Amino acid sequence: AGWAEIDLPLLIDWPNRPRSAVNHAAGKPSRTRWRPLAYDAANDITRLALQPLTGRSHQLRVHLQAIGHPIIGDTLYGPAGDGAPRLMLHAGGLELAHPASGQPLVLYSAVPF
C-alpha cells in the first residue's frame, strides 16, 4: 500500500506536561507519513512504517492517537493496560549529517518486536 499523511498542528500541553496535543488554533504545523506493513488479524494489530516530516515533541505518538490508533504500549497517549511490555515504537533507520565531518550518516537497526 502507498503512503498516507497526517497533517495536524501540535502544541505542548503545558498544564499536562510532558504531553503534547493537537491544537488547530495555536499549534505548529506537523506532518507524519505512514503506510501499513503487516496486519495481524488475530490480534487486530497493524504494523506501520512512520516517517515524520516535521519534528515536534511526541509527534508520532500524538498523531496516531489523534486519528484513533494509539501506538501499542504507549502509557502516555494510549489506553491503559494494553498488555505490551514497552512502547512499540522503534527507529529502524536514521539519516543525519555526521556532527564532526558533516558527511551523511545512515544508521539502521532491526525491529526487535
Biopython code that builds the backbone (N, CA, C, O; Angstrom):
import numpy as np
from Bio.PDB.StructureBuilder import StructureBuilder

atoms = [
    (1, "ALA", "N", (0.842, -1.191, 0.000)),
    (1, "ALA", "CA", (0.000, 0.000, 0.000)),
    (1, "ALA", "C", (0.880, 1.244, 0.000)),
    (1, "ALA", "O", (2.037, 1.208, 0.417)),
    (2, "GLY", "N", (0.308, 2.335, -0.474)),
    (2, "GLY", "CA", (1.048, 3.588, -0.549)),
    (2, "GLY", "C", (1.051, 4.345, 0.760)),
    (2, "GLY", "O", (0.484, 3.910, 1.762)),
    (3, "TRP", "N", (1.703, 5.486, 0.722)),
    (3, "TRP", "CA", (1.811, 6.341, 1.899)),
    (3, "TRP", "C", (0.557, 7.209, 2.048)),
    (3, "TRP", "O", (-0.025, 7.653, 1.059)),
    (4, "ALA", "N", (0.159, 7.441, 3.286)),
    (4, "ALA", "CA", (-0.887, 8.400, 3.637)),
    (4, "ALA", "C", (-0.231, 9.436, 4.545)),
    (4, "ALA", "O", (0.896, 9.239, 4.998)),
    (5, "GLU", "N", (-0.919, 10.519, 4.809)),
    (5, "GLU", "CA", (-0.315, 11.578, 5.621)),
    (5, "GLU", "C", (-1.287, 12.092, 6.670)),
    (5, "GLU", "O", (-2.482, 12.251, 6.420)),
    (6, "ILE", "N", (-0.734, 12.348, 7.857)),
    (6, "ILE", "CA", (-1.463, 13.011, 8.935)),
    (6, "ILE", "C", (-0.909, 14.426, 9.002)),
    (6, "ILE", "O", (0.300, 14.610, 9.149)),
    (7, "ASP", "N", (-1.760, 15.412, 8.897)),
    (7, "ASP", "CA", (-1.358, 16.810, 8.909)),
    (7, "ASP", "C", (-2.187, 17.525, 9.985)),
    (7, "ASP", "O", (-3.240, 18.095, 9.701)),
    (8, "LEU", "N", (-1.688, 17.479, 11.217)),
    (8, "LEU", "CA", (-2.395, 18.080, 12.353)),
    (8, "LEU", "C", (-1.419, 18.937, 13.149)),
    (8, "LEU", "O", (-0.333, 18.462, 13.480)),
    (9, "PRO", "N", (-1.767, 20.195, 13.472)),
    (9, "PRO", "CA", (-0.868, 21.074, 14.220)),
    (9, "PRO", "C", (-0.761, 20.654, 15.686)),
    (9, "PRO", "O", (-1.756, 20.313, 16.325)),
    (10, "LEU", "N", (0.467, 20.686, 16.200)),
    (10, "LEU", "CA", (0.713, 20.238, 17.578)),
    (10, "LEU", "C", (1.260, 21.367, 18.441)),
    (10, "LEU", "O", (1.941, 22.279, 17.972)),
    (11, "LEU", "N", (0.930, 21.261, 19.727)),
    (11, "LEU", "CA", (1.377, 22.241, 20.715)),
    (11, "LEU", "C", (1.639, 21.509, 22.020)),
    (11, "LEU", "O", (0.918, 20.571, 22.358)),
    (12, "ILE", "N", (2.664, 21.925, 22.757)),
    (12, "ILE", "CA", (2.899, 21.366, 24.085)),
    (12, "ILE", "C", (1.667, 21.662, 24.946)),
    (12, "ILE", "O", (1.175, 22.791, 24.966)),
    (13, "ASP", "N", (1.184, 20.665, 25.642)),
    (13, "ASP", "CA", (0.030, 20.808, 26.530)),
    (13, "ASP", "C", (0.572, 21.185, 27.913)),
    (13, "ASP", "O", (0.714, 20.321, 28.779)),
    (14, "TRP", "N", (0.872, 22.468, 28.120)),
    (14, "TRP", "CA", (1.583, 22.919, 29.321)),
    (14, "TRP", "C", (0.963, 22.450, 30.632)),
    (14, "TRP", "O", (1.706, 22.030, 31.520)),
    (15, "PRO", "N", (-0.357, 22.497, 30.804)),
    (15, "PRO", "CA", (-0.908, 22.021, 32.081)),
    (15, "PRO", "C", (-0.701, 20.518, 32.294)),
    (15, "PRO", "O", (-0.748, 20.041, 33.428)),
    (16, "ASN", "N", (-0.473, 19.777, 31.213)),
    (16, "ASN", "CA", (-0.333, 18.321, 31.301)),
    (16, "ASN", "C", (1.019, 17.839, 30.795)),
    (16, "ASN", "O", (1.127, 16.740, 30.252)),
    (17, "ARG", "N", (2.060, 18.666, 30.975)),
    (17, "ARG", "CA", (3.405, 18.271, 30.532)),
    (17, "ARG", "C", (3.758, 16.905, 31.088)),
    (17, "ARG", "O", (3.402, 16.611, 32.229)),
    (18, "PRO", "N", (4.434, 16.067, 30.341)),
    (18, "PRO", "CA", (5.134, 16.329, 29.084)),
    (18, "PRO", "C", (4.281, 16.106, 27.841)),
    (18, "PRO", "O", (4.818, 16.022, 26.737)),
    (19, "ARG", "N", (2.968, 16.009, 27.998)),
    (19, "ARG", "CA", (2.104, 15.724, 26.859)),
    (19, "ARG", "C", (2.068, 16.874, 25.850)),
    (19, "ARG", "O", (2.242, 18.043, 26.195)),
    (20, "SER", "N", (1.836, 16.496, 24.595)),
    (20, "SER", "CA", (1.525, 17.437, 23.524)),
    (20, "SER", "C", (0.109, 17.128, 23.074)),
    (20, "SER", "O", (-0.444, 16.083, 23.416)),
    (21, "ALA", "N", (-0.482, 18.048, 22.297)),
    (21, "ALA", "CA", (-1.852, 17.850, 21.843)),
    (21, "ALA", "C", (-2.065, 18.518, 20.500)),
    (21, "ALA", "O", (-1.343, 19.445, 20.131)),
    (22, "VAL", "N", (-3.061, 18.040, 19.774)),
    (22, "VAL", "CA", (-3.477, 18.713, 18.551)),
    (22, "VAL", "C", (-4.133, 20.020, 18.968)),
    (22, "VAL", "O", (-4.986, 20.039, 19.855)),
    (23, "ASN", "N", (-3.726, 21.126, 18.317)),
    (23, "ASN", "CA", (-4.296, 22.432, 18.635)),
    (23, "ASN", "C", (-4.394, 23.209, 17.324)),
    (23, "ASN", "O", (-3.401, 23.737, 16.823)),
    (24, "HIS", "N", (-5.614, 23.270, 16.775)),
    (24, "HIS", "CA", (-5.809, 23.918, 15.478)),
    (24, "HIS", "C", (-5.621, 25.428, 15.534)),
    (24, "HIS", "O", (-5.299, 26.039, 14.515)),
    (25, "ALA", "N", (-5.812, 26.045, 16.698)),
    (25, "ALA", "CA", (-5.698, 27.498, 16.810)),
    (25, "ALA", "C", (-4.251, 27.963, 16.970)),
    (25, "ALA", "O", (-3.844, 28.946, 16.350)),
    (26, "ALA", "N", (-3.471, 27.259, 17.801)),
    (26, "ALA", "CA", (-2.130, 27.747, 18.130)),
    (26, "ALA", "C", (-1.012, 26.743, 17.850)),
    (26, "ALA", "O", (0.159, 27.057, 18.066)),
    (27, "GLY", "N", (-1.349, 25.541, 17.373)),
    (27, "GLY", "CA", (-0.341, 24.514, 17.152)),
    (27, "GLY", "C", (0.587, 24.826, 15.989)),
    (27, "GLY", "O", (0.248, 25.590, 15.085)),
    (28, "LYS", "N", (1.758, 24.218, 16.035)),
    (28, "LYS", "CA", (2.741, 24.361, 14.953)),
    (28, "LYS", "C", (2.479, 23.282, 13.902)),
    (28, "LYS", "O", (2.082, 22.166, 14.240)),
    (29, "PRO", "N", (2.702, 23.614, 12.629)),
    (29, "PRO", "CA", (2.480, 22.615, 11.577)),
    (29, "PRO", "C", (3.252, 21.329, 11.862)),
    (29, "PRO", "O", (4.428, 21.357, 12.226)),
    (30, "SER", "N", (2.558, 20.196, 11.688)),
    (30, "SER", "CA", (3.157, 18.896, 11.991)),
    (30, "SER", "C", (2.615, 17.881, 10.994)),
    (30, "SER", "O", (1.404, 17.736, 10.829)),
    (31, "ARG", "N", (3.535, 17.180, 10.330)),
    (31, "ARG", "CA", (3.128, 16.214, 9.312)),
    (31, "ARG", "C", (3.857, 14.893, 9.502)),
    (31, "ARG", "O", (5.065, 14.860, 9.734)),
    (32, "THR", "N", (3.101, 13.805, 9.398)),
    (32, "THR", "CA", (3.636, 12.449, 9.523)),
    (32, "THR", "C", (3.126, 11.624, 8.353)),
    (32, "THR", "O", (1.924, 11.589, 8.090)),
    (33, "ARG", "N", (4.042, 10.956, 7.647)),
    (33, "ARG", "CA", (3.645, 9.997, 6.613)),
    (33, "ARG", "C", (3.580, 8.620, 7.254)),
    (33, "ARG", "O", (4.360, 8.309, 8.154)),
    (34, "TRP", "N", (2.629, 7.782, 6.778)),
    (34, "TRP", "CA", (2.503, 6.431, 7.320)),
    (34, "TRP", "C", (2.013, 5.496, 6.221)),
    (34, "TRP", "O", (1.339, 5.904, 5.275)),
    (35, "ARG", "N", (2.378, 4.232, 6.381)),
    (35, "ARG", "CA", (1.863, 3.193, 5.486)),
    (35, "ARG", "C", (1.855, 1.877, 6.239)),
    (35, "ARG", "O", (2.735, 1.625, 7.063)),
    (36, "PRO", "N", (0.866, 1.033, 5.964)),
    (36, "PRO", "CA", (0.794, -0.273, 6.632)),
    (36, "PRO", "C", (1.850, -1.224, 6.088)),
    (36, "PRO", "O", (2.125, -1.241, 4.889)),
    (37, "LEU", "N", (2.436, -2.011, 6.978)),
    (37, "LEU", "CA", (3.413, -3.023, 6.593)),
    (37, "LEU", "C", (2.856, -4.430, 6.723)),
    (37, "LEU", "O", (3.105, -5.283, 5.872)),
    (38, "ALA", "N", (2.099, -4.674, 7.794)),
    (38, "ALA", "CA", (1.550, -6.017, 8.041)),
    (38, "ALA", "C", (0.351, -5.893, 8.959)),
    (38, "ALA", "O", (0.259, -4.969, 9.768)),
    (39, "TYR", "N", (-0.578, -6.848, 8.819)),
    (39, "TYR", "CA", (-1.765, -6.866, 9.664)),
    (39, "TYR", "C", (-1.867, -8.217, 10.346)),
    (39, "TYR", "O", (-1.779, -9.257, 9.692)),
    (40, "ASP", "N", (-2.054, -8.205, 11.672)),
    (40, "ASP", "CA", (-2.254, -9.403, 12.476)),
    (40, "ASP", "C", (-3.745, -9.466, 12.809)),
    (40, "ASP", "O", (-4.201, -8.835, 13.763)),
    (41, "ALA", "N", (-4.496, -10.227, 12.018)),
    (41, "ALA", "CA", (-5.948, -10.285, 12.182)),
    (41, "ALA", "C", (-6.354, -10.882, 13.523)),
    (41, "ALA", "O", (-7.360, -10.469, 14.101)),
    (42, "ALA", "N", (-5.593, -11.841, 14.025)),
    (42, "ALA", "CA", (-5.940, -12.492, 15.291)),
    (42, "ALA", "C", (-5.957, -11.501, 16.449)),
    (42, "ALA", "O", (-6.752, -11.643, 17.378)),
    (43, "ASN", "N", (-5.084, -10.500, 16.398)),
    (43, "ASN", "CA", (-4.991, -9.508, 17.478)),
    (43, "ASN", "C", (-5.468, -8.126, 17.055)),
    (43, "ASN", "O", (-5.428, -7.186, 17.849)),
    (44, "ASP", "N", (-5.920, -7.995, 15.802)),
    (44, "ASP", "CA", (-6.368, -6.721, 15.245)),
    (44, "ASP", "C", (-5.304, -5.634, 15.427)),
    (44, "ASP", "O", (-5.582, -4.544, 15.928)),
    (45, "ILE", "N", (-4.086, -5.963, 15.007)),
    (45, "ILE", "CA", (-2.938, -5.067, 15.144)),
    (45, "ILE", "C", (-2.309, -4.863, 13.768)),
    (45, "ILE", "O", (-2.108, -5.824, 13.026)),
    (46, "THR", "N", (-2.001, -3.622, 13.431)),
    (46, "THR", "CA", (-1.331, -3.304, 12.181)),
    (46, "THR", "C", (0.038, -2.712, 12.476)),
    (46, "THR", "O", (0.162, -1.777, 13.266)),
    (47, "ARG", "N", (1.066, -3.264, 11.836)),
    (47, "ARG", "CA", (2.416, -2.692, 11.925)),
    (47, "ARG", "C", (2.520, -1.620, 10.852)),
    (47, "ARG", "O", (2.176, -1.857, 9.694)),
    (48, "LEU", "N", (2.995, -0.441, 11.237)),
    (48, "LEU", "CA", (3.106, 0.682, 10.324)),
    (48, "LEU", "C", (4.552, 1.114, 10.141)),
    (48, "LEU", "O", (5.384, 0.945, 11.033)),
    (49, "ALA", "N", (4.837, 1.672, 8.977)),
    (49, "ALA", "CA", (6.062, 2.439, 8.775)),
    (49, "ALA", "C", (5.650, 3.895, 8.965)),
    (49, "ALA", "O", (4.651, 4.337, 8.397)),
    (50, "LEU", "N", (6.403, 4.631, 9.751)),
    (50, "LEU", "CA", (6.117, 6.037, 10.017)),
    (50, "LEU", "C", (7.295, 6.883, 9.569)),
    (50, "LEU", "O", (8.451, 6.492, 9.732)),
    (51, "GLN", "N", (6.996, 8.034, 9.009)),
    (51, "GLN", "CA", (8.057, 8.958, 8.603)),
    (51, "GLN", "C", (7.650, 10.370, 9.038)),
    (51, "GLN", "O", (6.769, 10.977, 8.430)),
    (52, "PRO", "N", (8.288, 10.887, 10.085)),
    (52, "PRO", "CA", (7.970, 12.261, 10.486)),
    (52, "PRO", "C", (8.533, 13.235, 9.456)),
    (52, "PRO", "O", (9.714, 13.162, 9.116)),
    (53, "LEU", "N", (7.709, 14.134, 8.965)),
    (53, "LEU", "CA", (8.165, 15.156, 8.023)),
    (53, "LEU", "C", (8.508, 16.449, 8.744)),
    (53, "LEU", "O", (9.172, 17.322, 8.186)),
    (54, "THR", "N", (8.056, 16.570, 9.983)),
    (54, "THR", "CA", (8.432, 17.665, 10.873)),
    (54, "THR", "C", (8.922, 17.008, 12.159)),
    (54, "THR", "O", (8.872, 15.783, 12.270)),
    (55, "GLY", "N", (9.384, 17.765, 13.112)),
    (55, "GLY", "CA", (9.975, 17.175, 14.306)),
    (55, "GLY", "C", (9.430, 17.728, 15.602)),
    (55, "GLY", "O", (10.182, 18.289, 16.398)),
    (56, "ARG", "N", (8.147, 17.584, 15.829)),
    (56, "ARG", "CA", (7.539, 18.079, 17.061)),
    (56, "ARG", "C", (7.649, 17.043, 18.178)),
    (56, "ARG", "O", (7.760, 15.845, 17.919)),
    (57, "SER", "N", (7.617, 17.517, 19.414)),
    (57, "SER", "CA", (7.655, 16.625, 20.575)),
    (57, "SER", "C", (6.491, 15.638, 20.519)),
    (57, "SER", "O", (5.335, 16.033, 20.371)),
    (58, "HIS", "N", (6.810, 14.357, 20.639)),
    (58, "HIS", "CA", (5.821, 13.279, 20.675)),
    (58, "HIS", "C", (4.957, 13.205, 19.414)),
    (58, "HIS", "O", (3.856, 12.654, 19.445)),
    (59, "GLN", "N", (5.452, 13.754, 18.312)),
    (59, "GLN", "CA", (4.651, 13.879, 17.094)),
    (59, "GLN", "C", (4.008, 12.571, 16.643)),
    (59, "GLN", "O", (2.800, 12.529, 16.415)),
    (60, "LEU", "N", (4.793, 11.504, 16.512)),
    (60, "LEU", "CA", (4.242, 10.243, 16.025)),
    (60, "LEU", "C", (3.168, 9.717, 16.976)),
    (60, "LEU", "O", (2.115, 9.250, 16.542)),
    (61, "ARG", "N", (3.442, 9.796, 18.251)),
    (61, "ARG", "CA", (2.521, 9.292, 19.265)),
    (61, "ARG", "C", (1.208, 10.083, 19.272)),
    (61, "ARG", "O", (0.131, 9.492, 19.339)),
    (62, "VAL", "N", (1.294, 11.408, 19.204)),
    (62, "VAL", "CA", (0.099, 12.250, 19.236)),
    (62, "VAL", "C", (-0.691, 12.105, 17.939)),
    (62, "VAL", "O", (-1.919, 12.014, 17.973)),
    (63, "HIS", "N", (-0.012, 12.083, 16.806)),
    (63, "HIS", "CA", (-0.722, 11.950, 15.540)),
    (63, "HIS", "C", (-1.507, 10.642, 15.469)),
    (63, "HIS", "O", (-2.667, 10.644, 15.057)),
    (64, "LEU", "N", (-0.894, 9.528, 15.864)),
    (64, "LEU", "CA", (-1.608, 8.257, 15.801)),
    (64, "LEU", "C", (-2.759, 8.206, 16.807)),
    (64, "LEU", "O", (-3.825, 7.669, 16.504)),
    (65, "GLN", "N", (-2.549, 8.753, 17.982)),
    (65, "GLN", "CA", (-3.631, 8.804, 18.968)),
    (65, "GLN", "C", (-4.769, 9.678, 18.441)),
    (65, "GLN", "O", (-5.938, 9.352, 18.647)),
    (66, "ALA", "N", (-4.450, 10.768, 17.775)),
    (66, "ALA", "CA", (-5.461, 11.703, 17.284)),
    (66, "ALA", "C", (-6.355, 11.093, 16.208)),
    (66, "ALA", "O", (-7.514, 11.485, 16.074)),
    (67, "ILE", "N", (-5.834, 10.148, 15.447)),
    (67, "ILE", "CA", (-6.658, 9.505, 14.425)),
    (67, "ILE", "C", (-7.293, 8.207, 14.934)),
    (67, "ILE", "O", (-7.873, 7.441, 14.164)),
    (68, "GLY", "N", (-7.172, 7.976, 16.242)),
    (68, "GLY", "CA", (-7.842, 6.838, 16.855)),
    (68, "GLY", "C", (-7.070, 5.544, 16.844)),
    (68, "GLY", "O", (-7.650, 4.477, 17.045)),
    (69, "HIS", "N", (-5.755, 5.613, 16.611)),
    (69, "HIS", "CA", (-4.927, 4.409, 16.556)),
    (69, "HIS", "C", (-3.640, 4.605, 17.355)),
    (69, "HIS", "O", (-2.562, 4.692, 16.767)),
    (70, "PRO", "N", (-3.736, 4.676, 18.697)),
    (70, "PRO", "CA", (-2.526, 4.897, 19.508)),
    (70, "PRO", "C", (-1.537, 3.746, 19.352)),
    (70, "PRO", "O", (-1.919, 2.611, 19.066)),
    (71, "ILE", "N", (-0.286, 4.057, 19.543)),
    (71, "ILE", "CA", (0.775, 3.055, 19.460)),
    (71, "ILE", "C", (0.653, 2.112, 20.652)),
    (71, "ILE", "O", (0.466, 2.550, 21.787)),
    (72, "ILE", "N", (0.759, 0.835, 20.386)),
    (72, "ILE", "CA", (0.666, -0.168, 21.445)),
    (72, "ILE", "C", (1.773, 0.083, 22.467)),
    (72, "ILE", "O", (2.917, 0.359, 22.104)),
    (73, "GLY", "N", (1.423, -0.015, 23.735)),
    (73, "GLY", "CA", (2.383, 0.180, 24.816)),
    (73, "GLY", "C", (2.623, 1.632, 25.179)),
    (73, "GLY", "O", (3.486, 1.916, 26.009)),
    (74, "ASP", "N", (1.889, 2.558, 24.584)),
    (74, "ASP", "CA", (2.074, 3.978, 24.865)),
    (74, "ASP", "C", (1.293, 4.352, 26.117)),
    (74, "ASP", "O", (0.081, 4.563, 26.056)),
    (75, "THR", "N", (1.978, 4.436, 27.246)),
    (75, "THR", "CA", (1.320, 4.726, 28.523)),
    (75, "THR", "C", (0.923, 6.193, 28.652)),
    (75, "THR", "O", (0.142, 6.535, 29.540)),
    (76, "LEU", "N", (1.435, 7.065, 27.796)),
    (76, "LEU", "CA", (1.108, 8.482, 27.870)),
    (76, "LEU", "C", (-0.094, 8.835, 26.995)),
    (76, "LEU", "O", (-0.925, 9.652, 27.393)),
    (77, "TYR", "N", (-0.196, 8.235, 25.818)),
    (77, "TYR", "CA", (-1.257, 8.584, 24.868)),
    (77, "TYR", "C", (-2.194, 7.427, 24.536)),
    (77, "TYR", "O", (-3.220, 7.641, 23.890)),
    (78, "GLY", "N", (-1.874, 6.228, 24.952)),
    (78, "GLY", "CA", (-2.693, 5.071, 24.612)),
    (78, "GLY", "C", (-3.546, 4.607, 25.771)),
    (78, "GLY", "O", (-3.486, 5.166, 26.866)),
    (79, "PRO", "N", (-4.343, 3.575, 25.521)),
    (79, "PRO", "CA", (-5.184, 3.040, 26.602)),
    (79, "PRO", "C", (-4.336, 2.307, 27.644)),
    (79, "PRO", "O", (-3.317, 1.700, 27.315)),
    (80, "ALA", "N", (-4.763, 2.371, 28.876)),
    (80, "ALA", "CA", (-4.040, 1.693, 29.953)),
    (80, "ALA", "C", (-4.183, 0.180, 29.813)),
    (80, "ALA", "O", (-5.238, -0.326, 29.429)),
    (81, "GLY", "N", (-3.119, -0.521, 30.127)),
    (81, "GLY", "CA", (-3.161, -1.974, 30.196)),
    (81, "GLY", "C", (-3.418, -2.688, 28.894)),
    (81, "GLY", "O", (-4.212, -3.629, 28.858)),
    (82, "ASP", "N", (-2.768, -2.271, 27.815)),
    (82, "ASP", "CA", (-2.975, -2.972, 26.545)),
    (82, "ASP", "C", (-2.122, -4.239, 26.433)),
    (82, "ASP", "O", (-2.158, -4.930, 25.414)),
    (83, "GLY", "N", (-1.353, -4.540, 27.488)),
    (83, "GLY", "CA", (-0.594, -5.782, 27.539)),
    (83, "GLY", "C", (0.792, -5.732, 26.931)),
    (83, "GLY", "O", (1.523, -6.720, 26.998)),
    (84, "ALA", "N", (1.173, -4.624, 26.346)),
    (84, "ALA", "CA", (2.504, -4.529, 25.744)),
    (84, "ALA", "C", (3.558, -4.310, 26.831)),
    (84, "ALA", "O", (3.309, -3.588, 27.797)),
    (85, "PRO", "N", (4.732, -4.926, 26.679)),
    (85, "PRO", "CA", (5.780, -4.770, 27.678)),
    (85, "PRO", "C", (6.519, -3.436, 27.592)),
    (85, "PRO", "O", (7.260, -3.070, 28.505)),
    (86, "ARG", "N", (6.315, -2.715, 26.494)),
    (86, "ARG", "CA", (7.008, -1.446, 26.277)),
    (86, "ARG", "C", (6.316, -0.694, 25.152)),
    (86, "ARG", "O", (5.408, -1.229, 24.516)),
    (87, "LEU", "N", (6.731, 0.530, 24.903)),
    (87, "LEU", "CA", (6.240, 1.302, 23.774)),
    (87, "LEU", "C", (6.712, 0.625, 22.485)),
    (87, "LEU", "O", (7.913, 0.451, 22.279)),
    (88, "MET", "N", (5.788, 0.251, 21.635)),
    (88, "MET", "CA", (6.113, -0.466, 20.404)),
    (88, "MET", "C", (6.412, 0.514, 19.275)),
    (88, "MET", "O", (5.767, 0.506, 18.227)),
    (89, "LEU", "N", (7.409, 1.355, 19.523)),
    (89, "LEU", "CA", (7.881, 2.338, 18.560)),
    (89, "LEU", "C", (9.385, 2.166, 18.456)),
    (89, "LEU", "O", (10.083, 2.161, 19.470)),
    (90, "HIS", "N", (9.887, 2.027, 17.240)),
    (90, "HIS", "CA", (11.311, 1.745, 17.051)),
    (90, "HIS", "C", (11.815, 2.470, 15.814)),
    (90, "HIS", "O", (11.196, 2.393, 14.753)),
    (91, "ALA", "N", (12.924, 3.167, 15.942)),
    (91, "ALA", "CA", (13.552, 3.818, 14.796)),
    (91, "ALA", "C", (14.368, 2.779, 14.041)),
    (91, "ALA", "O", (15.465, 2.415, 14.464)),
    (92, "GLY", "N", (13.832, 2.306, 12.927)),
    (92, "GLY", "CA", (14.538, 1.314, 12.113)),
    (92, "GLY", "C", (15.668, 1.925, 11.316)),
    (92, "GLY", "O", (16.599, 1.226, 10.917)),
    (93, "GLY", "N", (15.595, 3.220, 11.080)),
    (93, "GLY", "CA", (16.653, 3.890, 10.340)),
    (93, "GLY", "C", (16.666, 5.377, 10.640)),
    (93, "GLY", "O", (15.623, 6.003, 10.828)),
    (94, "LEU", "N", (17.861, 5.921, 10.681)),
    (94, "LEU", "CA", (18.057, 7.353, 10.892)),
    (94, "LEU", "C", (19.065, 7.856, 9.871)),
    (94, "LEU", "O", (20.048, 7.178, 9.573)),
    (95, "GLU", "N", (18.822, 9.037, 9.342)),
    (95, "GLU", "CA", (19.763, 9.673, 8.427)),
    (95, "GLU", "C", (20.008, 11.085, 8.921)),
    (95, "GLU", "O", (19.068, 11.848, 9.141)),
    (96, "LEU", "N", (21.285, 11.430, 9.096)),
    (96, "LEU", "CA", (21.650, 12.756, 9.571)),
    (96, "LEU", "C", (23.064, 13.088, 9.130)),
    (96, "LEU", "O", (23.803, 12.222, 8.662)),
    (97, "ALA", "N", (23.424, 14.334, 9.282)),
    (97, "ALA", "CA", (24.796, 14.751, 8.989)),
    (97, "ALA", "C", (25.671, 14.400, 10.186)),
    (97, "ALA", "O", (25.298, 14.658, 11.330)),
    (98, "HIS", "N", (26.845, 13.807, 9.920)),
    (98, "HIS", "CA", (27.780, 13.491, 10.995)),
    (98, "HIS", "C", (28.164, 14.791, 11.695)),
    (98, "HIS", "O", (28.493, 15.772, 11.027)),
    (99, "PRO", "N", (28.128, 14.818, 13.043)),
    (99, "PRO", "CA", (28.367, 16.074, 13.758)),
    (99, "PRO", "C", (29.765, 16.662, 13.566)),
    (99, "PRO", "O", (29.933, 17.877, 13.675)),
    (100, "ALA", "N", (30.762, 15.842, 13.285)),
    (100, "ALA", "CA", (32.119, 16.362, 13.114)),
    (100, "ALA", "C", (32.447, 16.631, 11.649)),
    (100, "ALA", "O", (32.971, 17.693, 11.311)),
    (101, "SER", "N", (32.140, 15.670, 10.781)),
    (101, "SER", "CA", (32.538, 15.795, 9.378)),
    (101, "SER", "C", (31.474, 16.426, 8.483)),
    (101, "SER", "O", (31.789, 16.963, 7.421)),
    (102, "GLY", "N", (30.216, 16.360, 8.916)),
    (102, "GLY", "CA", (29.136, 16.869, 8.086)),
    (102, "GLY", "C", (28.702, 15.906, 6.992)),
    (102, "GLY", "O", (27.745, 16.168, 6.263)),
    (103, "GLN", "N", (29.416, 14.787, 6.883)),
    (103, "GLN", "CA", (29.080, 13.792, 5.862)),
    (103, "GLN", "C", (27.776, 13.084, 6.227)),
    (103, "GLN", "O", (27.449, 12.966, 7.408)),
    (104, "PRO", "N", (27.025, 12.610, 5.225)),
    (104, "PRO", "CA", (25.791, 11.880, 5.524)),
    (104, "PRO", "C", (26.081, 10.631, 6.354)),
    (104, "PRO", "O", (27.018, 9.887, 6.068)),
    (105, "LEU", "N", (25.282, 10.418, 7.364)),
    (105, "LEU", "CA", (25.413, 9.264, 8.240)),
    (105, "LEU", "C", (24.072, 8.539, 8.209)),
    (105, "LEU", "O", (23.040, 9.126, 8.536)),
    (106, "VAL", "N", (24.083, 7.267, 7.819)),
    (106, "VAL", "CA", (22.872, 6.472, 7.720)),
    (106, "VAL", "C", (23.011, 5.284, 8.671)),
    (106, "VAL", "O", (23.958, 4.504, 8.574)),
    (107, "LEU", "N", (22.052, 5.158, 9.591)),
    (107, "LEU", "CA", (22.076, 4.107, 10.599)),
    (107, "LEU", "C", (20.823, 3.259, 10.486)),
    (107, "LEU", "O", (19.734, 3.781, 10.249)),
    (108, "TYR", "N", (20.974, 1.938, 10.659)),
    (108, "TYR", "CA", (19.838, 1.018, 10.631)),
    (108, "TYR", "C", (19.863, 0.141, 11.863)),
    (108, "TYR", "O", (20.930, -0.182, 12.386)),
    (109, "SER", "N", (18.672, -0.247, 12.332)),
    (109, "SER", "CA", (18.547, -1.145, 13.466)),
    (109, "SER", "C", (17.308, -2.001, 13.254)),
    (109, "SER", "O", (16.212, -1.479, 13.053)),
    (110, "ALA", "N", (17.482, -3.303, 13.298)),
    (110, "ALA", "CA", (16.361, -4.222, 13.101)),
    (110, "ALA", "C", (15.315, -4.020, 14.192)),
    (110, "ALA", "O", (15.657, -3.752, 15.343)),
    (111, "VAL", "N", (14.058, -4.147, 13.834)),
    (111, "VAL", "CA", (12.962, -4.026, 14.795)),
    (111, "VAL", "C", (12.996, -5.235, 15.719)),
    (111, "VAL", "O", (12.958, -6.368, 15.238)),
    (112, "PRO", "N", (13.068, -5.027, 17.052)),
    (112, "PRO", "CA", (13.195, -6.142, 17.978)),
    (112, "PRO", "C", (11.868, -6.797, 18.396)),
    (112, "PRO", "O", (11.853, -7.682, 19.252)),
    (113, "PHE", "N", (10.782, -6.367, 17.803)),
    (113, "PHE", "CA", (9.483, -6.946, 18.174)),
    (113, "PHE", "C", (8.655, -7.220, 16.940)),
    (113, "PHE", "O", (7.530, -7.708, 17.048)),
]
sb = StructureBuilder()
sb.init_structure("model")
sb.init_model(0)
sb.init_chain("A")
sb.init_seg("    ")
for serial, (resi, resn, name, xyz) in enumerate(atoms, 1):
    if name == "N":
        sb.init_residue(resn, " ", resi, " ")
    sb.init_atom(name, np.array(xyz, "f"), 0.0, 1.0, " ", f" {name:<3s}", serial, name[0])
structure = sb.get_structure()
